[in-house]
Amino acid sequence: MWYINQDETGHVITFQCKAWMDTVRMAMMIDLIWKPINLFDGSMLVWIDNCGSHKTAAIEELLAELAIYVALFPKTMTTILQMLDLIVNRSIKQNIRTHL
């Protein structure tokens, strides 16, 4: 999978044609973003939604290896509890649906 990693800021840019997280991008996010934070801090708890790509065996193994703990939002509560969905993703997803 191709991505761009900006040297100065560390920003990572990739895309997924269907506009949702998949297992490959989840593993990439863990490796490129969460792992360095966890190594610096020593422990990490991340709240995420119940997307299937977050709960695969490969992702669970990677998280366990890095001692990153995950708490899942209750099912069907993402649009209420996840700030990124409430503030940023809602307008992006609406725009994508309009153009598709």
N, CA, C and O atoms as CSV, one atom per row, in Angstrom:
chain,resi,resn,atom,element,x,y,z
A,1,MET,N,N,0.840,-1.170,0.000
A,1,MET,CA,C,0.000,0.000,0.000
A,1,MET,C,C,0.892,1.242,0.000
A,1,MET,O,O,1.863,1.320,0.753
A,2,TRP,N,N,0.561,2.181,-0.826
A,2,TRP,CA,C,1.341,3.403,-0.942
A,2,TRP,C,C,0.868,4.445,0.052
A,2,TRP,O,O,-0.324,4.539,0.346
A,3,TYR,N,N,1.798,5.221,0.565
A,3,TYR,CA,C,1.459,6.342,1.427
A,3,TYR,C,C,2.556,7.386,1.339
A,3,TYR,O,O,3.666,7.108,0.886
A,4,ILE,N,N,2.232,8.579,1.776
A,4,ILE,CA,C,3.196,9.672,1.834
A,4,ILE,C,C,3.435,9.974,3.303
A,4,ILE,O,O,2.484,10.104,4.074
A,5,ASN,N,N,4.703,10.088,3.697
A,5,ASN,CA,C,5.061,10.428,5.069
A,5,ASN,C,C,5.869,11.725,5.017
A,5,ASN,O,O,6.999,11.745,4.529
A,6,GLN,N,N,5.279,12.801,5.525
A,6,GLN,CA,C,5.940,14.111,5.502
A,6,GLN,C,C,7.027,14.128,6.575
A,6,GLN,O,O,6.737,13.927,7.754
A,7,ASP,N,N,8.272,14.365,6.173
A,7,ASP,CA,C,9.421,14.275,7.080
A,7,ASP,C,C,9.369,15.249,8.251
A,7,ASP,O,O,9.630,14.860,9.390
A,8,GLU,N,N,9.041,16.487,7.990
A,8,GLU,CA,C,9.097,17.504,9.043
A,8,GLU,C,C,8.009,17.336,10.097
A,8,GLU,O,O,8.280,17.449,11.293
A,9,THR,N,N,6.786,17.069,9.663
A,9,THR,CA,C,5.667,16.989,10.618
A,9,THR,C,C,5.344,15.561,11.024
A,9,THR,O,O,4.737,15.335,12.071
A,10,GLY,N,N,5.746,14.592,10.200
A,10,GLY,CA,C,5.395,13.206,10.470
A,10,GLY,C,C,4.001,12.830,9.990
A,10,GLY,O,O,3.557,11.706,10.223
A,11,HIS,N,N,3.297,13.749,9.324
A,11,HIS,CA,C,1.960,13.456,8.808
A,11,HIS,C,C,2.031,12.322,7.793
A,11,HIS,O,O,2.951,12.251,6.978
A,12,VAL,N,N,1.043,11.443,7.860
A,12,VAL,CA,C,0.950,10.319,6.938
A,12,VAL,C,C,-0.304,10.496,6.099
A,12,VAL,O,O,-1.383,10.752,6.634
A,13,ILE,N,N,-0.164,10.361,4.785
A,13,ILE,CA,C,-1.301,10.500,3.887
A,13,ILE,C,C,-1.443,9.221,3.076
A,13,ILE,O,O,-0.489,8.758,2.451
A,14,THR,N,N,-2.632,8.662,3.092
A,14,THR,CA,C,-2.964,7.505,2.270
A,14,THR,C,C,-4.421,7.646,1.882
A,14,THR,O,O,-5.077,8.604,2.291
A,15,PHE,N,N,-4.933,6.728,1.115
A,15,PHE,CA,C,-6.343,6.795,0.759
A,15,PHE,C,C,-6.901,5.390,0.620
A,15,PHE,O,O,-6.165,4.419,0.438
A,16,GLN,N,N,-8.194,5.311,0.707
A,16,GLN,CA,C,-8.917,4.067,0.519
A,16,GLN,C,C,-10.121,4.424,-0.328
A,16,GLN,O,O,-10.926,5.260,0.082
A,17,CYS,N,N,-10.271,3.827,-1.481
A,17,CYS,CA,C,-11.303,4.229,-2.437
A,17,CYS,C,C,-12.711,4.219,-1.862
A,17,CYS,O,O,-13.560,4.991,-2.308
A,18,LYS,N,N,-12.973,3.376,-0.898
A,18,LYS,CA,C,-14.322,3.294,-0.332
A,18,LYS,C,C,-14.509,4.222,0.866
A,18,LYS,O,O,-15.601,4.282,1.431
A,19,ALA,N,N,-13.465,4.944,1.261
A,19,ALA,CA,C,-13.531,5.959,2.322
A,19,ALA,C,C,-13.797,5.390,3.702
A,19,ALA,O,O,-14.425,6.054,4.526
A,20,TRP,N,N,-13.337,4.178,3.976
A,20,TRP,CA,C,-13.413,3.680,5.331
A,20,TRP,C,C,-12.135,2.938,5.686
A,20,TRP,O,O,-11.323,2.618,4.817
A,21,MET,N,N,-11.970,2.674,6.958
A,21,MET,CA,C,-10.769,2.000,7.450
A,21,MET,C,C,-10.814,0.529,7.069
A,21,MET,O,O,-11.859,-0.113,7.172
A,22,ASP,N,N,-9.676,-0.004,6.628
A,22,ASP,CA,C,-9.559,-1.439,6.410
A,22,ASP,C,C,-8.407,-1.961,7.266
A,22,ASP,O,O,-7.702,-1.175,7.900
A,23,THR,N,N,-8.214,-3.261,7.289
A,23,THR,CA,C,-7.218,-3.871,8.173
A,23,THR,C,C,-5.799,-3.404,7.844
A,23,THR,O,O,-5.004,-3.159,8.751
A,24,VAL,N,N,-5.482,-3.282,6.569
A,24,VAL,CA,C,-4.128,-2.848,6.173
A,24,VAL,C,C,-3.845,-1.438,6.689
A,24,VAL,O,O,-2.773,-1.177,7.234
A,25,ARG,N,N,-4.804,-0.535,6.516
A,25,ARG,CA,C,-4.602,0.844,6.980
A,25,ARG,C,C,-4.628,0.942,8.501
A,25,ARG,O,O,-3.958,1.795,9.083
A,26,MET,N,N,-5.397,0.076,9.139
A,26,MET,CA,C,-5.403,0.038,10.601
A,26,MET,C,C,-4.017,-0.380,11.105
A,26,MET,O,O,-3.482,0.227,12.033
A,27,ALA,N,N,-3.446,-1.407,10.499
A,27,ALA,CA,C,-2.097,-1.853,10.885
A,27,ALA,C,C,-1.073,-0.758,10.615
A,27,ALA,O,O,-0.155,-0.551,11.408
A,28,MET,N,N,-1.231,-0.059,9.499
A,28,MET,CA,C,-0.318,1.038,9.177
A,28,MET,C,C,-0.419,2.156,10.212
A,28,MET,O,O,0.597,2.693,10.653
A,29,MET,N,N,-1.646,2.504,10.598
A,29,MET,CA,C,-1.831,3.551,11.606
A,29,MET,C,C,-1.194,3.136,12.938
A,29,MET,O,O,-0.548,3.948,13.600
A,30,ILE,N,N,-1.376,1.889,13.319
A,30,ILE,CA,C,-0.773,1.402,14.562
A,30,ILE,C,C,0.744,1.505,14.481
A,30,ILE,O,O,1.389,1.995,15.408
A,31,ASP,N,N,1.311,1.043,13.374
A,31,ASP,CA,C,2.764,1.011,13.228
A,31,ASP,C,C,3.384,2.404,13.107
A,31,ASP,O,O,4.423,2.671,13.710
A,32,LEU,N,N,2.762,3.286,12.338
A,32,LEU,CA,C,3.361,4.594,12.074
A,32,LEU,C,C,2.991,5.679,13.084
A,32,LEU,O,O,3.735,6.643,13.263
A,33,ILE,N,N,1.850,5.521,13.740
A,33,ILE,CA,C,1.398,6.589,14.638
A,33,ILE,C,C,1.332,6.121,16.093
A,33,ILE,O,O,1.966,6.714,16.966
A,34,TRP,N,N,0.574,5.066,16.351
A,34,TRP,CA,C,0.388,4.637,17.743
A,34,TRP,C,C,1.651,4.050,18.361
A,34,TRP,O,O,1.948,4.321,19.524
A,35,LYS,N,N,2.402,3.249,17.604
A,35,LYS,CA,C,3.621,2.612,18.133
A,35,LYS,C,C,4.636,3.631,18.637
A,35,LYS,O,O,5.125,3.479,19.757
A,36,PRO,N,N,4.980,4.669,17.861
A,36,PRO,CA,C,5.933,5.656,18.385
A,36,PRO,C,C,5.431,6.376,19.638
A,36,PRO,O,O,6.210,6.653,20.550
A,37,ILE,N,N,4.147,6.676,19.681
A,37,ILE,CA,C,3.588,7.322,20.876
A,37,ILE,C,C,3.687,6.386,22.066
A,37,ILE,O,O,4.073,6.801,23.159
A,38,ASN,N,N,3.341,5.124,21.857
A,38,ASN,CA,C,3.376,4.146,22.941
A,38,ASN,C,C,4.795,3.897,23.431
A,38,ASN,O,O,5.012,3.738,24.632
A,39,LEU,N,N,5.762,3.862,22.523
A,39,LEU,CA,C,7.156,3.656,22.925
A,39,LEU,C,C,7.653,4.824,23.773
A,39,LEU,O,O,8.435,4.639,24.705
A,40,PHE,N,N,7.193,6.013,23.444
A,40,PHE,CA,C,7.570,7.200,24.204
A,40,PHE,C,C,6.919,7.196,25.580
A,40,PHE,O,O,7.564,7.517,26.578
A,41,ASP,N,N,5.652,6.837,25.633
A,41,ASP,CA,C,4.857,6.924,26.857
A,41,ASP,C,C,4.890,5.657,27.704
A,41,ASP,O,O,4.824,5.731,28.931
A,42,GLY,N,N,4.991,4.499,27.064
A,42,GLY,CA,C,5.066,3.245,27.801
A,42,GLY,C,C,3.755,2.508,27.946
A,42,GLY,O,O,3.764,1.299,28.181
A,43,SER,N,N,2.640,3.176,27.818
A,43,SER,CA,C,1.348,2.498,27.864
A,43,SER,C,C,0.329,3.347,27.121
A,43,SER,O,O,0.462,4.567,27.024
A,44,MET,N,N,-0.690,2.678,26.601
A,44,MET,CA,C,-1.640,3.411,25.779
A,44,MET,C,C,-2.984,2.708,25.787
A,44,MET,O,O,-3.062,1.486,25.659
A,45,LEU,N,N,-4.033,3.489,25.938
A,45,LEU,CA,C,-5.402,3.003,25.806
A,45,LEU,C,C,-6.055,3.829,24.713
A,45,LEU,O,O,-6.027,5.059,24.755
A,46,VAL,N,N,-6.644,3.155,23.733
A,46,VAL,CA,C,-7.272,3.829,22.609
A,46,VAL,C,C,-8.740,3.427,22.548
A,46,VAL,O,O,-9.073,2.242,22.582
A,47,TRP,N,N,-9.616,4.429,22.457
A,47,TRP,CA,C,-11.053,4.185,22.265
A,47,TRP,C,C,-11.327,4.206,20.775
A,47,TRP,O,O,-11.028,5.192,20.101
A,48,ILE,N,N,-11.898,3.122,20.252
A,48,ILE,CA,C,-12.235,3.062,18.827
A,48,ILE,C,C,-13.628,2.458,18.653
A,48,ILE,O,O,-14.187,1.870,19.578
A,49,ASP,N,N,-14.172,2.618,17.450
A,49,ASP,CA,C,-15.491,2.064,17.183
A,49,ASP,C,C,-15.399,0.569,16.871
A,49,ASP,O,O,-14.311,-0.007,16.884
A,50,ASN,N,N,-16.520,-0.039,16.598
A,50,ASN,CA,C,-16.599,-1.482,16.379
A,50,ASN,C,C,-16.417,-1.895,14.930
A,50,ASN,O,O,-16.915,-2.945,14.525
A,51,CYS,N,N,-15.729,-1.107,14.156
A,51,CYS,CA,C,-15.462,-1.442,12.764
A,51,CYS,C,C,-14.767,-2.808,12.704
A,51,CYS,O,O,-13.859,-3.083,13.488
A,52,GLY,N,N,-15.196,-3.649,11.779
A,52,GLY,CA,C,-14.639,-4.995,11.679
A,52,GLY,C,C,-13.138,-5.031,11.497
A,52,GLY,O,O,-12.480,-5.957,11.973
A,53,SER,N,N,-12.581,-4.039,10.814
A,53,SER,CA,C,-11.138,-4.022,10.579
A,53,SER,C,C,-10.337,-3.751,11.849
A,53,SER,O,O,-9.128,-3.980,11.875
A,54,HIS,N,N,-10.987,-3.274,12.886
A,54,HIS,CA,C,-10.309,-3.031,14.165
A,54,HIS,C,C,-10.210,-4.296,15.002
A,54,HIS,O,O,-9.463,-4.343,15.979
A,55,LYS,N,N,-10.965,-5.327,14.618
A,55,LYS,CA,C,-11.085,-6.504,15.485
A,55,LYS,C,C,-10.600,-7.785,14.826
A,55,LYS,O,O,-11.022,-8.873,15.218
A,56,THR,N,N,-9.729,-7.683,13.840
A,56,THR,CA,C,-9.199,-8.884,13.193
A,56,THR,C,C,-8.090,-9.490,14.048
A,56,THR,O,O,-7.514,-8.815,14.901
A,57,ALA,N,N,-7.801,-10.748,13.816
A,57,ALA,CA,C,-6.743,-11.429,14.570
A,57,ALA,C,C,-5.394,-10.736,14.372
A,57,ALA,O,O,-4.621,-10.594,15.319
A,58,ALA,N,N,-5.114,-10.306,13.141
A,58,ALA,CA,C,-3.839,-9.634,12.861
A,58,ALA,C,C,-3.701,-8.345,13.663
A,58,ALA,O,O,-2.630,-8.057,14.198
A,59,ILE,N,N,-4.771,-7.575,13.749
A,59,ILE,CA,C,-4.736,-6.318,14.506
A,59,ILE,C,C,-4.617,-6.605,15.992
A,59,ILE,O,O,-3.852,-5.941,16.692
A,60,GLU,N,N,-5.359,-7.578,16.478
A,60,GLU,CA,C,-5.273,-7.923,17.903
A,60,GLU,C,C,-3.871,-8.383,18.279
A,60,GLU,O,O,-3.377,-8.041,19.354
A,61,GLU,N,N,-3.222,-9.154,17.408
A,61,GLU,CA,C,-1.838,-9.593,17.663
A,61,GLU,C,C,-0.881,-8.405,17.704
A,61,GLU,O,O,-0.032,-8.316,18.590
A,62,LEU,N,N,-1.020,-7.502,16.753
A,62,LEU,CA,C,-0.151,-6.328,16.690
A,62,LEU,C,C,-0.314,-5.461,17.935
A,62,LEU,O,O,0.672,-5.006,18.515
A,63,LEU,N,N,-1.552,-5.236,18.341
A,63,LEU,CA,C,-1.814,-4.443,19.543
A,63,LEU,C,C,-1.245,-5.119,20.787
A,63,LEU,O,O,-0.655,-4.455,21.640
A,64,ALA,N,N,-1.420,-6.431,20.895
A,64,ALA,CA,C,-0.894,-7.167,22.056
A,64,ALA,C,C,0.634,-7.100,22.087
A,64,ALA,O,O,1.231,-6.917,23.148
A,65,GLU,N,N,1.259,-7.249,20.927
A,65,GLU,CA,C,2.720,-7.185,20.829
A,65,GLU,C,C,3.256,-5.834,21.302
A,65,GLU,O,O,4.323,-5.759,21.911
A,66,LEU,N,N,2.513,-4.777,21.017
A,66,LEU,CA,C,2.944,-3.422,21.369
A,66,LEU,C,C,2.397,-2.950,22.711
A,66,LEU,O,O,2.670,-1.826,23.130
A,67,ALA,N,N,1.629,-3.798,23.387
A,67,ALA,CA,C,1.001,-3.453,24.676
A,67,ALA,C,C,0.143,-2.192,24.557
A,67,ALA,O,O,0.164,-1.315,25.421
A,68,ILE,N,N,-0.611,-2.132,23.457
A,68,ILE,CA,C,-1.582,-1.058,23.263
A,68,ILE,C,C,-2.951,-1.646,23.574
A,68,ILE,O,O,-3.363,-2.636,22.969
A,69,TYR,N,N,-3.646,-1.037,24.508
A,69,TYR,CA,C,-4.947,-1.534,24.930
A,69,TYR,C,C,-6.050,-0.785,24.202
A,69,TYR,O,O,-5.950,0.421,23.975
A,70,VAL,N,N,-7.097,-1.502,23.838
A,70,VAL,CA,C,-8.195,-0.920,23.075
A,70,VAL,C,C,-9.493,-1.085,23.838
A,70,VAL,O,O,-9.780,-2.151,24.382
A,71,ALA,N,N,-10.265,-0.029,23.872
A,71,ALA,CA,C,-11.632,-0.077,24.383
A,71,ALA,C,C,-12.542,0.260,23.208
A,71,ALA,O,O,-12.290,1.213,22.470
A,72,LEU,N,N,-13.592,-0.521,23.041
A,72,LEU,CA,C,-14.499,-0.317,21.914
A,72,LEU,C,C,-15.736,0.449,22.349
A,72,LEU,O,O,-16.310,0.195,23.408
A,73,PHE,N,N,-16.132,1.396,21.502
A,73,PHE,CA,C,-17.413,2.059,21.736
A,73,PHE,C,C,-18.513,1.008,21.652
A,73,PHE,O,O,-18.367,0.029,20.920
A,74,PRO,N,N,-19.609,1.185,22.385
A,74,PRO,CA,C,-20.745,0.272,22.203
A,74,PRO,C,C,-21.196,0.311,20.750
A,74,PRO,O,O,-21.109,1.351,20.097
A,75,LYS,N,N,-21.679,-0.822,20.242
A,75,LYS,CA,C,-22.138,-0.880,18.848
A,75,LYS,C,C,-23.209,0.169,18.589
A,75,LYS,O,O,-24.002,0.498,19.471
A,76,THR,N,N,-23.217,0.681,17.386
A,76,THR,CA,C,-24.149,1.696,16.873
A,76,THR,C,C,-24.061,3.040,17.598
A,76,THR,O,O,-24.981,3.851,17.492
A,77,MET,N,N,-22.983,3.292,18.326
A,77,MET,CA,C,-22.842,4.551,19.059
A,77,MET,C,C,-21.769,5.469,18.477
A,77,MET,O,O,-21.533,6.552,19.012
A,78,THR,N,N,-21.119,5.056,17.395
A,78,THR,CA,C,-20.020,5.840,16.833
A,78,THR,C,C,-20.445,7.267,16.513
A,78,THR,O,O,-19.736,8.215,16.848
A,79,THR,N,N,-21.592,7.425,15.870
A,79,THR,CA,C,-22.015,8.763,15.456
A,79,THR,C,C,-22.356,9.650,16.642
A,79,THR,O,O,-22.479,10.866,16.490
A,80,ILE,N,N,-22.510,9.065,17.810
A,80,ILE,CA,C,-22.815,9.835,19.014
A,80,ILE,C,C,-21.563,10.082,19.848
A,80,ILE,O,O,-21.399,11.159,20.422
A,81,LEU,N,N,-20.679,9.088,19.917
A,81,LEU,CA,C,-19.541,9.150,20.837
A,81,LEU,C,C,-18.210,9.548,20.201
A,81,LEU,O,O,-17.345,10.084,20.894
A,82,GLN,N,N,-18.024,9.305,18.921
A,82,GLN,CA,C,-16.710,9.541,18.316
A,82,GLN,C,C,-16.634,10.967,17.770
A,82,GLN,O,O,-17.328,11.312,16.813
A,83,MET,N,N,-15.797,11.779,18.377
A,83,MET,CA,C,-15.699,13.198,18.021
A,83,MET,C,C,-15.288,13.407,16.565
A,83,MET,O,O,-15.798,14.312,15.905
A,84,LEU,N,N,-14.378,12.589,16.061
A,84,LEU,CA,C,-13.948,12.742,14.679
A,84,LEU,C,C,-15.129,12.546,13.735
A,84,LEU,O,O,-15.272,13.286,12.761
A,85,ASP,N,N,-15.983,11.547,14.016
A,85,ASP,CA,C,-17.170,11.346,13.179
A,85,ASP,C,C,-18.145,12.502,13.322
A,85,ASP,O,O,-18.759,12.923,12.342
A,86,LEU,N,N,-18.291,13.016,14.534
A,86,LEU,CA,C,-19.240,14.100,14.769
A,86,LEU,C,C,-18.824,15.399,14.088
A,86,LEU,O,O,-19.665,16.113,13.542
A,87,ILE,N,N,-17.543,15.703,14.118
A,87,ILE,CA,C,-17.084,17.021,13.689
A,87,ILE,C,C,-16.489,17.015,12.281
A,87,ILE,O,O,-16.810,17.888,11.475
A,88,VAL,N,N,-15.643,16.060,11.982
A,88,VAL,CA,C,-14.904,16.088,10.717
A,88,VAL,C,C,-15.496,15.137,9.680
A,88,VAL,O,O,-15.851,15.550,8.576
A,89,ASN,N,N,-15.598,13.864,10.045
A,89,ASN,CA,C,-15.973,12.847,9.057
A,89,ASN,C,C,-17.388,13.010,8.508
A,89,ASN,O,O,-17.640,12.668,7.353
A,90,ARG,N,N,-18.308,13.522,9.308
A,90,ARG,CA,C,-19.694,13.647,8.846
A,90,ARG,C,C,-19.763,14.450,7.544
A,90,ARG,O,O,-20.383,14.014,6.574
A,91,SER,N,N,-19.134,15.603,7.528
A,91,SER,CA,C,-19.199,16.430,6.317
A,91,SER,C,C,-18.433,15.795,5.158
A,91,SER,O,O,-18.862,15.891,4.008
A,92,ILE,N,N,-17.313,15.151,5.448
A,92,ILE,CA,C,-16.553,14.479,4.393
A,92,ILE,C,C,-17.375,13.346,3.797
A,92,ILE,O,O,-17.464,13.219,2.576
A,93,LYS,N,N,-17.977,12.521,4.649
A,93,LYS,CA,C,-18.783,11.392,4.166
A,93,LYS,C,C,-20.009,11.876,3.393
A,93,LYS,O,O,-20.370,11.277,2.380
A,94,GLN,N,N,-20.642,12.927,3.843
A,94,GLN,CA,C,-21.791,13.472,3.120
A,94,GLN,C,C,-21.373,13.966,1.734
A,94,GLN,O,O,-22.083,13.757,0.750
A,95,ASN,N,N,-20.231,14.613,1.670
A,95,ASN,CA,C,-19.712,15.107,0.397
A,95,ASN,C,C,-19.397,13.953,-0.554
A,95,ASN,O,O,-19.715,14.027,-1.741
A,96,ILE,N,N,-18.779,12.896,-0.046
A,96,ILE,CA,C,-18.453,11.725,-0.873
A,96,ILE,C,C,-19.736,11.106,-1.401
A,96,ILE,O,O,-19.829,10.785,-2.586
A,97,ARG,N,N,-20.733,10.932,-0.528
A,97,ARG,CA,C,-22.000,10.329,-0.968
A,97,ARG,C,C,-22.665,11.184,-2.045
A,97,ARG,O,O,-23.218,10.650,-3.007
A,98,THR,N,N,-22.616,12.493,-1.892
A,98,THR,CA,C,-23.211,13.387,-2.882
A,98,THR,C,C,-22.549,13.226,-4.246
A,98,THR,O,O,-23.224,13.194,-5.274
A,99,HIS,N,N,-21.229,13.125,-4.244
A,99,HIS,CA,C,-20.495,13.017,-5.504
A,99,HIS,C,C,-20.590,11.625,-6.124
A,99,HIS,O,O,-20.459,11.479,-7.339
A,100,LEU,N,N,-20.815,10.615,-5.308
A,100,LEU,CA,C,-20.940,9.247,-5.858
A,100,LEU,C,C,-22.312,9.066,-6.445
A,100,LEU,O,O,-22.626,7.992,-6.959
